[in-house]
């Protein structure tokens, strides 16, 4: 009997490291979310967010602008992580603030599109950054794949709208 207990105990000791390597439910969900993002053409990067004291676990999701239509440069920060000194994005709903405002004000269509996308973002989305290359969302990946698809559609529309700004303005200036 003692021999069987020793054999069983030895087997358990040998199998326990394999249980540690098994992904948790959260890891599987994040894997599915990142795989869906990759499938939709969104780049997922682990990098330092543009915040002074960022919480751990922020991941960047990037939607690329077309090369012939670069985007404007700006940084929006959620109210909970922004200074009171920063200008609110919208005077009515003060839940996002400009850390870096675009050089030229956004046209009404682009502003409404951006406003709708911001309203749909989850509470753990802390920064929305745009540069010439891409629109980047910094968040803690709290959503399911289905909820991400809805936000993806809204952010694709924002990219298309903001990417057209440079073309429209260059046409206005040449006329």
N, CA, C and O of each residue as an XYZ file, in Angstrom:
700
protein
N       0.823     -1.194      0.000
C       0.000      0.000      0.000
C       0.868      1.260      0.000
O       0.593      2.214     -0.728
N       1.900      1.252      0.809
C       2.790      2.400      0.885
C       3.469      2.641     -0.454
O       3.704      3.784     -0.846
N       3.784      1.546     -1.157
C       4.417      1.673     -2.467
C       3.508      2.423     -3.442
O       3.974      3.271     -4.203
N       2.214      2.108     -3.418
C       1.261      2.780     -4.324
C       1.120      4.263     -3.973
O       0.988      5.100     -4.867
N       1.147      4.583     -2.718
C       1.076      5.990     -2.307
C       2.316      6.761     -2.777
O       2.219      7.912     -3.203
N       3.470      6.115     -2.693
C       4.707      6.760     -3.158
C       4.661      6.960     -4.670
O       5.060      8.011     -5.171
N       4.173      5.953     -5.397
C       4.057      6.061     -6.861
C       3.063      7.161     -7.230
O       3.338      7.967     -8.119
N       1.931      7.203     -6.571
C       0.914      8.232     -6.840
C       1.461      9.626     -6.530
O       1.282     10.553     -7.320
N       2.111      9.770     -5.409
C       2.703     11.054     -5.018
C       3.766     11.495     -6.032
O       3.833     12.674     -6.380
N       4.585     10.569     -6.503
C       5.609     10.869     -7.506
C       4.975     11.306     -8.814
O       5.449     12.252     -9.443
N       3.913     10.636     -9.233
C       3.200     11.020    -10.464
C       2.598     12.418    -10.342
O       2.663     13.211    -11.281
N       2.021     12.711     -9.196
C       1.449     14.042     -8.988
C       2.526     15.116     -9.045
O       2.303     16.190     -9.603
N       3.675     14.837     -8.479
C       4.777     15.799     -8.514
C       5.253     16.001     -9.953
O       5.602     17.115    -10.344
N       5.267     14.937    -10.727
C       5.714     15.039    -12.121
C       4.697     15.781    -12.993
O       5.090     16.483    -13.924
N       3.406     15.640    -12.712
C       2.365     16.261    -13.534
C       2.050     17.704    -13.133
O       1.494     18.451    -13.937
N       2.388     18.105    -11.927
C       2.029     19.453    -11.470
C       2.633     20.571    -12.320
O       1.935     21.555    -12.564
N       3.891     20.487    -12.790
C       4.398     21.567    -13.655
C       3.615     21.701    -14.968
O       3.503     22.794    -15.522
N       3.084     20.591    -15.453
C       2.293     20.661    -16.688
C       0.982     21.423    -16.446
O       0.473     22.080    -17.353
N       0.451     21.339    -15.259
C      -0.772     22.082    -14.947
C      -0.482     23.582    -14.874
O      -1.353     24.393    -15.188
N       0.722     23.955    -14.467
C       1.088     25.367    -14.423
C       1.185     25.956    -15.826
O       0.912     27.139    -16.028
N       1.568     25.139    -16.782
C       1.723     25.610    -18.162
C       0.394     25.751    -18.892
O       0.330     26.390    -19.942
N      -0.632     25.179    -18.363
C      -1.953     25.249    -18.987
C      -2.487     26.679    -18.894
O      -2.494     27.264    -17.811
N      -2.943     27.258    -20.037
C      -3.438     28.647    -19.985
C      -4.735     28.761    -19.178
O      -5.582     27.868    -19.190
N      -4.857     29.878    -18.488
C      -6.067     30.130    -17.707
C      -7.194     30.568    -18.633
O      -6.978     30.764    -19.829
N      -8.382     30.719    -18.088
C      -9.520     31.210    -18.885
C      -9.245     32.590    -19.445
O      -9.572     32.876    -20.597
N      -8.644     33.447    -18.633
C      -8.308     34.805    -19.077
C      -7.301     34.764    -20.225
O      -7.445     35.496    -21.205
N      -6.292     33.917    -20.106
C      -5.293     33.802    -21.169
C      -5.918     33.308    -22.472
O      -5.568     33.786    -23.551
N      -6.829     32.366    -22.374
C      -7.512     31.872    -23.587
C      -8.369     32.966    -24.215
O      -8.411     33.102    -25.437
N      -9.065     33.761    -23.361
C      -9.899     34.847    -23.878
C      -9.041     35.903    -24.563
O      -9.389     36.388    -25.640
N      -7.919     36.260    -23.940
C      -7.025     37.246    -24.549
C      -6.442     36.723    -25.861
O      -6.284     37.479    -26.820
N      -6.128     35.443    -25.899
C      -5.624     34.847    -27.131
C      -6.650     34.926    -28.250
O      -6.311     35.249    -29.388
N      -7.909     34.629    -27.925
C      -8.975     34.721    -28.934
C      -9.183     36.167    -29.374
O      -9.375     36.435    -30.560
N      -9.145     37.100    -28.420
C      -9.328     38.509    -28.738
C      -8.213     39.011    -29.650
O      -8.482     39.686    -30.644
N      -6.976     38.688    -29.324
C      -5.843     39.141    -30.138
C      -5.828     38.459    -31.500
O      -5.436     39.068    -32.495
N      -6.248     37.213    -31.552
C      -6.326     36.513    -32.832
C      -7.399     37.149    -33.717
O      -7.191     37.312    -34.919
N      -8.535     37.505    -33.136
C      -9.597     38.174    -33.887
C      -9.126     39.541    -34.373
O      -9.409     39.932    -35.505
N      -8.414     40.261    -33.524
C      -7.887     41.570    -33.924
C      -6.921     41.411    -35.095
O      -6.973     42.184    -36.052
N      -6.055     40.430    -35.027
C      -5.109     40.178    -36.124
C      -5.855     39.822    -37.408
O      -5.489     40.270    -38.495
N      -6.891     39.023    -37.271
C      -7.712     38.640    -38.423
C      -8.385     39.865    -39.057
O      -8.544     39.924    -40.276
N      -8.777     40.836    -38.232
C      -9.428     42.055    -38.717
C      -8.430     43.101    -39.218
O      -8.836     44.165    -39.687
N      -7.137     42.811    -39.125
C      -6.113     43.730    -39.624
C      -5.614     44.729    -38.605
O      -4.989     45.725    -38.970
N      -5.878     44.484    -37.335
C      -5.444     45.375    -36.264
C      -4.130     44.840    -35.698
O      -4.012     43.648    -35.413
N      -3.147     45.723    -35.536
C      -1.877     45.316    -34.937
C      -1.983     45.422    -33.423
O      -2.478     46.417    -32.892
N      -1.516     44.395    -32.738
C      -1.504     44.385    -31.273
C      -0.053     44.469    -30.824
O       0.781     43.658    -31.226
N       0.242     45.462    -29.983
C       1.617     45.641    -29.509
C       1.646     45.843    -28.004
O       0.753     46.455    -27.418
N       2.695     45.313    -27.398
C       2.958     45.560    -25.984
C       4.046     46.620    -25.936
O       5.213     46.328    -26.195
N       3.675     47.830    -25.611
C       4.614     48.954    -25.574
C       4.219     49.881    -24.426
O       3.181     49.696    -23.790
N       5.054     50.869    -24.176
C       4.792     51.825    -23.099
C       3.751     52.846    -23.558
O       3.958     53.520    -24.567
N       2.638     52.972    -22.836
C       1.605     53.940    -23.219
C       2.023     55.379    -22.920
O       2.894     55.610    -22.081
N       1.410     56.341    -23.598
C       1.761     57.745    -23.385
C       1.080     58.341    -22.149
O       0.393     59.358    -22.239
N       1.277     57.707    -21.014
C       0.731     58.188    -19.741
C       1.877     58.326    -18.747
O       2.886     57.627    -18.837
N       1.702     59.228    -17.807
C       2.745     59.449    -16.791
C       2.931     58.222    -15.912
O       4.049     57.725    -15.772
N       1.867     57.736    -15.327
C       1.937     56.592    -14.434
C       0.892     55.569    -14.875
O      -0.158     55.443    -14.244
N       1.177     54.832    -15.964
C       0.150     53.939    -16.508
C      -0.073     52.715    -15.629
O       0.853     52.219    -14.988
N      -1.311     52.235    -15.608
C      -1.560     50.986    -14.894
C      -0.924     49.823    -15.659
O      -0.726     49.897    -16.872
N      -0.619     48.778    -14.950
C      -0.015     47.601    -15.600
C      -1.058     46.926    -16.491
O      -2.250     46.923    -16.185
N      -0.592     46.369    -17.573
C      -1.488     45.593    -18.430
C      -2.104     46.344    -19.588
O      -2.981     45.800    -20.258
N      -1.681     47.586    -19.860
C      -2.221     48.301    -21.018
C      -1.577     47.774    -22.296
O      -0.356     47.635    -22.375
N      -2.394     47.488    -23.278
C      -1.942     46.953    -24.551
C      -2.426     47.903    -25.643
O      -3.513     48.473    -25.543
N      -1.613     48.070    -26.686
C      -2.010     48.969    -27.774
C      -2.543     48.168    -28.955
O      -1.948     47.175    -29.374
N      -3.662     48.617    -29.474
C      -4.260     48.075    -30.692
C      -4.189     49.188    -31.735
O      -4.629     50.309    -31.480
N      -3.635     48.879    -32.908
C      -3.383     49.910    -33.912
C      -4.158     49.642    -35.196
O      -4.102     48.555    -35.772
N      -4.880     50.671    -35.620
C      -5.567     50.663    -36.904
C      -4.757     51.563    -37.840
O      -4.599     52.755    -37.573
N      -4.248     51.002    -38.926
C      -3.372     51.758    -39.828
C      -4.179     52.647    -40.762
O      -5.227     52.251    -41.274
N      -3.668     53.859    -40.975
C      -4.221     54.746    -42.000
C      -3.645     54.312    -43.351
O      -2.545     53.761    -43.395
N      -4.359     54.547    -44.445
C      -3.754     54.277    -45.757
C      -2.526     55.164    -45.944
O      -2.493     56.291    -45.449
N      -1.514     54.658    -46.660
C      -0.275     55.418    -46.812
C      -0.493     56.736    -47.533
O       0.192     57.719    -47.253
N      -1.435     56.765    -48.454
C      -1.675     58.008    -49.199
C      -2.575     58.977    -48.438
O      -2.774     60.108    -48.883
N      -3.126     58.548    -47.290
C      -3.984     59.418    -46.486
C      -3.579     59.339    -45.017
O      -4.247     58.672    -44.226
N      -2.491     60.016    -44.646
C      -2.044     59.956    -43.243
C      -3.036     60.663    -42.313
O      -3.790     61.539    -42.735
N      -3.014     60.271    -41.076
C      -3.941     60.830    -40.099
C      -3.381     62.044    -39.379
O      -2.189     62.333    -39.481
N      -4.232     62.755    -38.652
C      -3.774     63.896    -37.845
C      -3.107     63.406    -36.563
O      -3.267     62.250    -36.171
N      -2.371     64.284    -35.926
C      -1.710     63.921    -34.682
C      -2.493     64.476    -33.496
O      -2.732     65.681    -33.407
N      -2.891     63.583    -32.585
C      -3.539     63.999    -31.345
C      -3.459     62.874    -30.329
O      -3.188     61.724    -30.677
N      -3.699     63.219    -29.064
C      -3.759     62.233    -27.982
C      -4.936     62.613    -27.087
O      -5.011     63.732    -26.581
N      -5.844     61.671    -26.903
C      -6.979     61.830    -25.992
C      -6.789     60.879    -24.812
O      -6.433     59.715    -24.996
N      -7.028     61.381    -23.601
C      -6.863     60.581    -22.385
C      -8.185     60.568    -21.628
O      -8.864     61.589    -21.525
N      -8.539     59.403    -21.101
C      -9.767     59.296    -20.313
C      -9.667     60.174    -19.075
O      -8.599     60.298    -18.474
N     -10.762     60.768    -18.708
C     -10.858     61.713    -17.593
C     -10.231     61.171    -16.309
O      -9.604     61.923    -15.563
N     -10.392     59.887    -16.049
C      -9.889     59.303    -14.801
C      -8.362     59.326    -14.705
O      -7.814     59.245    -13.606
N      -7.665     59.438    -15.852
C      -6.203     59.431    -15.858
C      -5.619     60.725    -16.403
O      -4.424     60.800    -16.690
N      -6.457     61.741    -16.545
C      -6.006     63.019    -17.112
C      -5.977     64.089    -16.034
O      -6.680     64.009    -15.027
N      -5.161     65.071    -16.270
C      -5.074     66.209    -15.373
C      -6.269     67.131    -15.586
O      -6.822     67.196    -16.684
N      -6.658     67.833    -14.546
C      -7.764     68.795    -14.646
C      -7.394     69.970    -15.550
O      -8.275     70.673    -16.046
N      -6.121     70.181    -15.760
C      -5.645     71.291    -16.570
C      -5.944     71.056    -18.055
O      -6.116     72.011    -18.812
N      -6.004     69.801    -18.466
C      -6.216     69.486    -19.874
C      -7.626     69.863    -20.327
O      -8.586     69.766    -19.563
N      -7.728     70.289    -21.567
C      -8.998     70.724    -22.142
C      -9.904     69.522    -22.420
O      -9.459     68.544    -23.020
N     -11.180     69.583    -21.988
C     -12.104     68.478    -22.258
C     -12.362     68.322    -23.766
O     -12.377     69.303    -24.509
N     -12.558     67.104    -24.186
C     -12.878     66.826    -25.594
C     -14.240     67.409    -25.939
O     -14.427     68.016    -26.993
N     -15.183     67.213    -25.030
C     -16.542     67.710    -25.236
C     -16.992     68.374    -23.937
O     -16.873     67.788    -22.862
N     -17.504     69.585    -24.039
C     -17.915     70.325    -22.835
C     -19.083     69.657    -22.113
O     -19.184     69.752    -20.890
N     -19.978     68.973    -22.862
C     -21.148     68.348    -22.240
C     -20.762     67.079    -21.479
O     -21.113     66.899    -20.313
N     -20.036     66.215    -22.168
C     -19.612     64.950    -21.561
C     -18.110     65.037    -21.318
O     -17.324     64.899    -22.255
N     -17.719     65.256    -20.113
C     -16.294     65.473    -19.814
C     -15.622     64.159    -19.410
O     -15.035     64.066    -18.332
N     -15.708     63.141    -20.280
C     -15.064     61.879    -19.927
C     -13.764     61.633    -20.686
O     -13.081     60.646    -20.410
N     -13.401     62.493    -21.629
C     -12.114     62.428    -22.334
C     -11.519     63.823    -22.376
O     -12.247     64.813    -22.452
N     -10.183     63.903    -22.327
C      -9.489     65.191    -22.390
C      -8.372     65.131    -23.425
O      -7.750     64.092    -23.645
N      -8.139     66.290    -24.057
C      -7.042     66.401    -25.025
C      -5.724     66.506    -24.279
O      -5.527     67.443    -23.505
N      -4.832     65.574    -24.494
C      -3.466     65.748    -24.008
C      -2.689     66.514    -25.064
O      -1.920     67.424    -24.754
N      -2.905     66.124    -26.329
C      -2.369     66.867    -27.466
C      -3.525     67.031    -28.448
O      -4.059     66.053    -28.972
N      -3.887     68.245    -28.678
C      -5.005     68.553    -29.577
C      -4.487     68.658    -31.015
O      -3.344     69.065    -31.220
N      -5.305     68.300    -32.020
C      -4.847     68.449    -33.402
C      -4.539     69.910    -33.714
O      -5.150     70.814    -33.146
N      -3.585     70.136    -34.623
C      -3.216     71.506    -34.976
C      -4.396     72.268    -35.556
O      -4.627     73.429    -35.220
N      -5.122     71.619    -36.410
C      -6.349     72.219    -36.964
C      -7.537     71.516    -36.336
O      -7.491     70.309    -36.095
N      -8.589     72.253    -36.073
C      -9.756     71.632    -35.458
C     -10.367     70.619    -36.433
O     -10.321     70.788    -37.652
N     -10.931     69.580    -35.859
C     -11.528     68.533    -36.674
C     -12.832     69.025    -37.287
O     -13.590     69.739    -36.631
N     -13.105     68.653    -38.537
C     -14.407     68.999    -39.122
C     -15.534     68.321    -38.340
O     -15.307     67.334    -37.640
N     -16.723     68.847    -38.464
C     -17.868     68.355    -37.692
C     -18.106     66.859    -37.906
O     -18.380     66.135    -36.949
N     -18.006     66.394    -39.144
C     -18.236     64.974    -39.440
C     -17.224     64.100    -38.715
O     -17.591     63.089    -38.115
N     -15.960     64.478    -38.766
C     -14.909     63.698    -38.096
C     -15.076     63.755    -36.580
O     -14.872     62.754    -35.893
N     -15.441     64.908    -36.065
C     -15.626     65.060    -34.623
C     -16.787     64.191    -34.123
O     -16.674     63.544    -33.082
N     -17.894     64.176    -34.862
C     -19.040     63.343    -34.471
C     -18.682     61.860    -34.534
O     -19.055     61.082    -33.655
N     -17.972     61.490    -35.557
C     -17.540     60.099    -35.721
C     -16.636     59.683    -34.565
O     -16.794     58.599    -34.003
N     -15.695     60.542    -34.216
C     -14.781     60.273    -33.108
C     -15.546     60.230    -31.784
O     -15.267     59.387    -30.932
N     -16.491     61.119    -31.615
C     -17.292     61.163    -30.389
C     -18.083     59.874    -30.203
O     -18.147     59.336    -29.098
N     -18.683     59.381    -31.281
C     -19.443     58.124    -31.195
C     -18.539     56.950    -30.852
O     -18.910     56.084    -30.060
N     -17.359     56.921    -31.447
C     -16.420     55.837    -31.156
C     -15.968     55.890    -29.702
O     -15.854     54.851    -29.051
N     -15.709     57.089    -29.187
C     -15.269     57.233    -27.792
C     -16.349     56.778    -26.813
O     -16.044     56.176    -25.783
N     -17.599     57.062    -27.133
C     -18.697     56.653    -26.254
C     -18.835     55.144    -26.183
O     -19.248     54.606    -25.156
N     -18.491     54.453    -27.268
C     -18.627     53.005    -27.298
C     -17.472     52.251    -26.675
O     -17.565     51.044    -26.456
N     -16.382     52.948    -26.387
C     -15.211     52.268    -25.835
C     -15.461     51.823    -24.394
O     -16.193     52.486    -23.659
N     -14.860     50.707    -23.987
C     -15.050     50.248    -22.605
C     -14.346     51.172    -21.612
O     -13.530     52.009    -21.998
N     -14.669     51.010    -20.340
C     -14.104     51.866    -19.292
C     -12.600     51.705    -19.124
O     -11.935     52.606    -18.612
N     -12.056     50.569    -19.549
C     -10.615     50.363    -19.399
C      -9.815     50.900    -20.587
O      -8.592     50.764    -20.612
N     -10.476     51.500    -21.557
C      -9.779     52.179    -22.655
C      -9.345     53.536    -22.126
O     -10.185     54.382    -21.821
N      -8.034     53.748    -22.015
C      -7.540     54.945    -21.344
C      -6.978     56.009    -22.275
O      -7.049     57.197    -21.958
N      -6.417     55.611    -23.426
C      -5.787     56.571    -24.325
C      -6.152     56.229    -25.763
O      -6.136     55.064    -26.161
N      -6.482     57.260    -26.538
C      -6.654     57.126    -27.986
C      -5.678     58.099    -28.617
O      -5.787     59.313    -28.445
N      -4.721     57.545    -29.352
C      -3.636     58.343    -29.926
C      -3.669     58.192    -31.440
O      -3.883     57.098    -31.962
N      -3.456     59.290    -32.131
C      -3.392     59.261    -33.583
C      -2.104     59.931    -34.035
O      -1.711     60.972    -33.509
N      -1.459     59.322    -35.011
C      -0.312     59.953    -35.666
C      -0.468     59.729    -37.168
O      -1.507     59.243    -37.617
N       0.536     60.073    -37.933
C       0.434     59.956    -39.389
C       0.190     58.520    -39.838
O      -0.455     58.286    -40.860
N       0.703     57.567    -39.077
C       0.673     56.172    -39.466
C      -0.572     55.409    -39.030
O      -1.122     54.619    -39.798
N      -1.015     55.647    -37.790
C      -2.080     54.802    -37.260
C      -2.880     55.486    -36.137
O      -2.471     56.501    -35.573
N      -4.011     54.892    -35.852
C      -4.847     55.259    -34.714
C      -4.627     54.161    -33.674
O      -4.852     52.985    -33.959
N      -4.191     54.535    -32.478
C      -3.825     53.558    -31.457
C      -4.723     53.695    -30.241
O      -4.904     54.787    -29.702
N      -5.278     52.573    -29.821
C      -6.096     52.508    -28.613
C      -5.311     51.757    -27.546
O      -4.867     50.630    -27.769
N      -5.143     52.389    -26.383
C      -4.462     51.765    -25.240
C      -5.537     51.338    -24.255
O      -6.283     52.178    -23.752
N      -5.627     50.037    -23.970
C      -6.658     49.532    -23.065
C      -6.198     48.240    -22.412
O      -5.146     47.696    -22.751
N      -7.008     47.752    -21.462
C      -6.661     46.566    -20.679
C      -7.331     45.301    -21.203
O      -7.312     44.274    -20.524
N      -7.912     45.352    -22.371
C      -8.515     44.200    -23.058
C      -9.609     43.519    -22.235
O      -9.560     42.307    -22.022
N     -10.580     44.281    -21.779
C     -11.636     43.724    -20.944
C     -12.799     43.139    -21.734
O     -13.611     42.405    -21.170
N     -12.899     43.442    -23.014
C     -14.083     43.058    -23.775
C     -14.008     41.644    -24.334
O     -12.947     41.028    -24.425
N     -15.192     41.164    -24.704
C     -15.265     39.891    -25.408
C     -14.995     40.147    -26.895
O     -14.916     41.295    -27.334
N     -14.856     39.079    -27.648
C     -14.591     39.196    -29.080
C     -15.747     39.908    -29.783
O     -15.515     40.731    -30.669
N     -16.981     39.604    -29.401
C     -18.155     40.212    -30.048
C     -18.213     41.715    -29.788
O     -18.492     42.496    -30.698
N     -17.951     42.117    -28.554
C     -17.957     43.549    -28.231
C     -16.812     44.258    -28.939
O     -16.956     45.408    -29.354
N     -15.686     43.588    -29.077
C     -14.549     44.184    -29.784
C     -14.891     44.440    -31.254
O     -14.479     45.451    -31.822
N     -15.637     43.533    -31.861
C     -16.004     43.713    -33.272
C     -16.800     44.998    -33.474
O     -16.606     45.686    -34.477
N     -17.684     45.333    -32.551
C     -18.468     46.573    -32.664
C     -17.555     47.788    -32.541
O     -17.687     48.735    -33.316
N     -16.639     47.779    -31.587
C     -15.700     48.899    -31.446
C     -14.752     48.966    -32.633
O     -14.365     50.054    -33.058
N     -14.378     47.822    -33.166
C     -13.508     47.793    -34.340
C     -14.180     48.513    -35.505
O     -13.555     49.327    -36.183
N     -15.452     48.210    -35.731
C     -16.176     48.853    -36.841
C     -16.206     50.365    -36.656
O     -16.007     51.108    -37.617
N     -16.449     50.827    -35.441
C     -16.503     52.272    -35.172
C     -15.131     52.914    -35.381
O     -15.045     54.013    -35.928
N     -14.070     52.252    -34.959
C     -12.729     52.825    -35.103
C     -12.243     52.777    -36.549
O     -11.437     53.616    -36.952
N     -12.715     51.818    -37.332
C     -12.397     51.792    -38.769
C     -13.021     53.006    -39.445
O     -12.389     53.646    -40.286
N     -14.249     53.319    -39.084
C     -14.915     54.507    -39.645
C     -14.158     55.768    -39.238
O     -13.996     56.678    -40.052
N     -13.695     55.836    -37.999
C     -12.901     56.986    -37.542
C     -11.628     57.103    -38.376
O     -11.264     58.198    -38.805
N     -10.955     55.985    -38.605
C      -9.728     55.999    -39.426
C     -10.013     56.496    -40.835
O      -9.267     57.312    -41.376
N     -11.081     56.008    -41.417
C     -11.423     56.441    -42.773
C     -11.742     57.931    -42.799
O     -11.312     58.642    -43.707
N     -12.478     58.396    -41.827
C     -12.852     59.810    -41.777
C     -11.640     60.700    -41.519
O     -11.467     61.718    -42.190
N     -10.799     60.327    -40.552
C      -9.625     61.141    -40.246
C      -8.590     61.078    -41.362
O      -7.900     62.064    -41.622
N      -8.475     59.937    -42.018
C      -7.541     59.810    -43.132
C      -7.921     60.679    -44.307
O      -7.050     61.128    -45.052
N      -9.195     60.921    -44.483
C      -9.657     61.772    -45.585
C      -9.387     63.243    -45.316
O      -9.393     64.044    -46.250
N      -9.153     63.616    -44.072
C      -8.952     65.024    -43.729
C      -7.762     65.622    -44.464
O      -7.840     66.735    -44.984
N      -6.669     64.883    -44.506
C      -5.459     65.410    -45.132
C      -5.689     65.629    -46.615
O      -5.264     66.643    -47.169
N      -6.371     64.667    -47.274
C      -6.672     64.827    -48.698
C      -7.599     66.013    -48.933
O      -7.366     66.811    -49.841
N      -8.650     66.134    -48.122
C      -9.607     67.240    -48.293
C      -8.924     68.569    -48.082
O      -9.174     69.509    -48.837
N      -8.062     68.679    -47.074
C      -7.398     69.960    -46.788
C      -6.394     70.320    -47.880
O      -6.251     71.493    -48.224
N      -5.696     69.320    -48.428
C      -4.738     69.639    -49.479
C      -5.476     70.087    -50.740
O      -4.969     70.928    -51.484
N      -6.658     69.541    -50.988
C      -7.461     69.981    -52.131
C      -7.972     71.390    -51.915
O      -8.018     72.186    -52.852
N      -8.365     71.710    -50.667
C      -8.835     73.072    -50.347
C      -7.716     74.096    -50.523
O      -7.937     75.185    -51.053
N      -6.501     73.731    -50.069
C      -5.391     74.675    -50.141
C      -4.937     74.926    -51.568
O      -4.491     76.028    -51.888
N      -5.045     73.914    -52.438
C      -4.613     74.102    -53.817
C      -5.639     74.867    -54.643
O      -5.305     75.420    -55.691
N      -6.884     74.901    -54.179
C      -7.940     75.604    -54.935
C      -7.923     77.105    -54.706
O      -8.747     77.825    -55.270
